[in-house]
Amino acid sequence: MNYFYALEEYGHFDSAFNLAALKSVSESFLKPKIYIHVNVNGTQNITEYCTRNSIDNLVFTSSAAVYGNIESNKSILETDITKPLSPYSVTRLQGEKITEIFSIYKDLQAISLRVLT
């Protein structure tokens, strides 16, 4: 099913922002399959749409939850080891990897932002 058909009436886009995701850590333990479907498959669909439609730039919003338990007094660096502790955080890390793969192999200029909420 083409969920992007409504976009086509607006013409060509140069960039896309993937802000879509289910985001409850606790709910992700109760409904992991839904989180995988929405967060991982949704990211795959968006990146594929971008490459099919010559959208050259993509910003993916991930989550600082990919780092696991974060000490409140500790700074986080991009190079810190990821240790996702919930289905939600695993799906955000998978989204980063999908975005990275499309960036490398499909000539999509992409960046993932690990937002702390």
C-alpha positions as CSV (number, residue, x, y, z in Angstrom):
1,M,0.0,0.0,0.0
2,N,1.3,3.4,-0.9
3,Y,1.0,5.6,2.2
4,F,2.9,8.4,0.5
5,Y,0.4,9.1,-2.3
6,A,-0.7,12.4,-0.7
7,L,2.8,13.8,-0.9
8,E,2.9,13.4,-4.6
9,E,0.4,16.3,-5.2
10,Y,3.0,18.7,-3.6
11,G,5.7,18.0,-6.2
12,H,9.3,17.2,-5.5
13,F,11.0,17.5,-2.1
14,D,14.8,17.9,-1.6
15,S,14.7,16.7,2.0
16,A,12.7,14.6,4.4
17,F,12.5,14.4,8.2
18,N,11.6,11.1,9.7
19,L,10.0,12.0,13.0
20,A,7.5,9.2,13.1
21,A,7.8,6.5,15.8
22,L,6.0,4.8,18.6
23,K,7.9,6.1,21.7
24,S,6.8,4.5,24.9
25,V,9.5,2.3,26.5
26,S,7.1,0.5,28.8
27,E,4.5,-0.1,26.0
28,S,7.3,-1.5,23.8
29,F,7.7,-4.4,26.2
30,L,3.9,-5.2,25.9
31,K,3.8,-4.7,22.1
32,P,7.2,-5.4,20.6
33,K,5.9,-6.6,17.3
34,I,3.9,-3.4,16.8
35,Y,7.0,-1.3,17.6
36,I,9.1,-3.3,15.1
37,H,6.4,-2.8,12.5
38,V,6.0,0.9,13.0
39,N,9.5,2.0,13.9
40,V,11.7,-0.3,11.8
41,N,9.5,-1.1,8.8
42,G,8.3,2.5,8.8
43,T,11.9,3.7,8.6
44,Q,12.6,1.3,5.8
45,N,9.6,2.6,3.9
46,I,10.6,6.2,4.3
47,T,14.2,5.6,3.2
48,E,13.0,3.6,0.2
49,Y,10.6,6.3,-0.7
50,C,13.4,8.9,-0.6
51,T,15.7,6.9,-2.9
52,R,12.9,6.1,-5.3
53,N,11.8,9.7,-5.6
54,S,15.2,11.4,-5.7
55,I,14.9,13.0,-2.3
56,D,18.5,13.5,-1.5
57,N,18.5,14.4,2.2
58,L,17.1,12.6,5.2
59,V,17.1,13.5,8.9
60,F,16.2,10.5,11.1
61,T,15.3,11.1,14.7
62,S,16.6,8.4,17.0
63,S,16.8,8.4,20.7
64,A,19.4,8.7,23.5
65,A,17.7,5.5,24.8
66,V,20.0,3.6,22.5
67,Y,22.7,4.2,25.1
68,G,20.8,2.3,27.8
69,N,20.8,3.7,31.4
70,I,22.3,7.2,31.3
71,E,23.8,8.6,34.4
72,S,22.3,12.1,35.0
73,N,25.7,13.7,35.7
74,K,27.5,12.1,32.7
75,S,28.0,13.6,29.3
76,I,27.1,11.4,26.3
77,L,29.3,11.2,23.3
78,E,28.4,9.8,19.8
79,T,31.2,7.3,20.2
80,D,29.8,5.9,23.5
81,I,28.8,2.3,23.3
82,T,25.1,1.7,22.6
83,K,23.3,-0.7,24.9
84,P,19.6,-0.6,24.2
85,L,17.5,-2.0,27.0
86,S,14.0,-2.0,25.6
87,P,12.3,-3.0,22.4
88,Y,11.7,0.7,21.7
89,S,15.5,1.6,22.0
90,V,16.4,-1.5,19.8
91,T,14.0,-0.2,17.1
92,R,15.6,3.3,17.2
93,L,19.1,1.8,16.8
94,Q,17.8,-0.4,13.9
95,G,16.4,2.7,12.3
96,E,19.8,4.4,12.6
97,K,21.4,1.4,10.9
98,I,18.8,1.3,8.1
99,T,19.4,5.0,7.5
100,E,23.2,4.5,7.5
101,I,22.9,1.6,5.0
102,F,20.8,3.8,2.6
103,S,23.3,6.6,3.1
104,I,26.2,4.4,2.0
105,Y,24.7,2.3,-0.7
106,K,21.9,4.4,-2.1
107,D,23.6,7.8,-2.2
108,L,21.2,9.3,0.3
109,Q,22.7,12.1,2.4
110,A,21.4,11.2,5.9
111,I,22.0,11.9,9.5
112,S,20.6,10.4,12.7
113,L,19.9,12.6,15.7
114,R,19.9,10.9,19.1
115,V,17.4,13.0,20.9
116,L,17.2,13.0,24.7
117,T,13.6,13.4,25.9
